[in-house]
Each structure stands twice: as structure tokens, then as C-alpha cells.
């Protein structure tokens, strides 16, 4: 467990998003005639990354002061360091 509260929130957000992967993959499989997704895993990877970056961005924006560029880069770096495990969970 991380000692940084922001990183703990990021990990919780990533894990929550990853828990939805099987449901998204099944949804795409069942409704691909409508969705027209060419690569389900890539599509879901984009969803997970969007959730991680978006939710964390929302948390930063709700703080007393607007996030600095450095804050945003720090968050991005925290999320990006988890890309290998995110990809492993989606593509394996």
C-alpha cells in the first residue's frame, strides 16, 4: 500500500476500472454489430486509462487550488507506471 494518499486513490481507481474489464469485453462481444469495435482489448484499455486519468483529474480539480502542470504531470506519471500491470490484466 502506498503512503501517498493520492497514489492510493489512483490505485483504487485503477483497480475499480480493471474490475469492469470482463463486463466490458462481454458487452462488446454481445453488441459488436452495433458498436463495431475492431479490437475489444484496445477499446477497453482506452476506457480504463480514461477512467484513471479522468477520475484523478476530477479529484485534483476539486481541491482548493487548481492543479498545477506539475501536479498533472505527477499524476500522469503515477498512472503510467501502472501501465504494464493494466495491460497484463486486459490482454492476458
N, C-alpha and C positions, 0 to 999 in steps of 0.2 A: 504494500500500500504506500502510496506517495505521501510525503509530508507536506507537499504544496497543495493547498485546498483547490486551486484552480486545476491542477493536473488531476486531482481526484475526481473533480466534476467532469473533466474531459474523458477520463477512463470510464466513468459511469455512463456518460452519453454514448461513447463508442460501443460499450458492451450492450447497452439497450438497443442501439441501432442494429448491432450484429444479431441480436436475438430475433429480429424480424426477418432475417435473410431467408429462412426456409419458407415462410409465408409468402414473401415477395416472389421467390422462384416458382412456387406453385401457382400463384396468381398469374404470373406471366405465361406459364405453361398452359393454363386453362383458358386464358383470354388473349392469346397471341394473335389470333385472327383480327382482333380489334386493335391491340397495342402495336403490333408489327415490330416487335423488338428483335433485332438480329442476333445479339449476344446477351443473354439474360444475366450472366455473371458480371459483365462490364456495366450493364444497366444498374444492377443492384449495388455494385461497387460505387457508382456515382451517387446513388441515394445515400449510402452510408457515409461517404465523405461529405456530402451536402448537409446531412443531419449534424455531423460532428462539427463542421465549420460554422454552420448556421446557428445551431443552439449555443455554441460557445460565444459566437459573435453577439448574440442576443443578450447573453449573460453579461458580457463586457459592457455592452451599450446601456444596460440598466444601472450601472454604477453611478456614483455621484458625479464623477468627471468623465467626459468622453474618453474612450480608449485612444492611446497614442499609437503611432505607427509601430513603435517598439513593442507595445502591448500586443498588437495584432500579429506581429512577426513572432513573438514568443509563443503565442497560442498556436499559430500555424506550425511552428517547429515542434511543439509538443504533440500535435496531432500527426504530423508527418513521420515522427519517429515510430509511430504505431502502424504505419502502412504495411510493413511485412506481415504482421500478425493479422491485420484486417484482410489482406489479400489471401493469406493462408486459409482463413475461415470461410471465405467466399468461394475461392477457386478450387478447394480440395474436395 
